[in-house]
Amino acid sequence: RLQAALAGALPGAAAHARMAPRPRRPWPPGFNAVRARRAAGLILIFAADHVPHVVLTVRSDHLRHGGQVSLPGGVVEPGESMEQAALREAFAQVYDPEFG
């Protein structure tokens, strides 16, 4: 079923809008939403021995939300697309033992 679903067109913005969490509270007074940092995440699904797997990371203790299990991802750097940021962060978090 996963292969069939991934073979079709990706749902894009409509799926993102449906899955994005609703804000739990309004922005604080005086907050400039334009200054919010953009971030990207990656969900990597692969088969090993015909069993689907998902790559997850454990956030370093010295980072915000330290110790949490999360998808790889992070801040989008200037001039970088969301896709480039997600791939860069995923590569660093999975392959670089010094990351985080």
N, C-alpha and C positions, 0 to 999 in steps of 0.2 A: 504494500500500500504506500509506503514511503517513497519508493522509486517512482510509482505512478504519479504521486502528488508532486514530486520534484520535477518530473518531466514536463508538466504543464507550465503555463504562464504564471509568473510570480504575481501575487496580489498587490504589492507595492503600497502606495499611500493609503488605500482604503483599509488594508489589514492593519497598518500601523495605527491609524486613527481608531480602529475598533479595539486594538490590544493595548494602547497606551493608557497608563493609569490616569485617572482623573486627579487633579490637584486636591490634596486633602485640606488645604486652606488657601486663602487668597495670598498673593504676594504682600509682603509687609508694606505699610505706607512709605512712600518715597523710594521704593525699590525700582531700579531701572532694568526692566526685563531685557533690554537690548544688550546690557553688559553681562548677561548670563553666558556661561561657557557652553559651547556646543560639545557634545560627546557622542561617541559611537561605540556600539558593541557588536560582537560577532557570535553567532551560534553556528558551530561547526559540528555537523552530523556526519558520521562515517561508519562504515560497517567493518567489523573485525570478526572473522569466523562466522559471518552471516548474522551477527548481532549488532544492532545499531548502538552507537556510542555518541556521547556529547562531551565536548571539551569544557571543563569548568576550571576555575582558578580559586585559590584561597588568598584573600587579600593580606598583604604583609601587616604585621601588628602596628607598624609606625604610620600606616596610611589611614585616611578617613575610613571608617567602617572596618577597621582591621579585624582579621579573622573570619570575615564573611566569605561564604562561597558565592562566586559570581561568574557570569559570562566574561570572557576576556573583552576588554575595551578600555576606552579612556578619552581624554580631551582631544578634540580636533585642532591641529596646529594650523597657523595661518597658511593659506595657499593649498591646503590639503582637502581632499574630498572626504565625505563620511566613510566611503569604502576604503580609501587609503588609510585613514586613521584606524579603522577597525582592524584591518590586516596588520598594520604596524604594531599596534598594541597587542594583538593576539600573538604575533611572532615573538615579541619581547617577553610577554608573560609566560609563554610556554617554553621558549628555548633559552632565555637568558637567565641563568641562576642568580645574577646580580640585580635583576629587575625587582623594584619595589622593596 
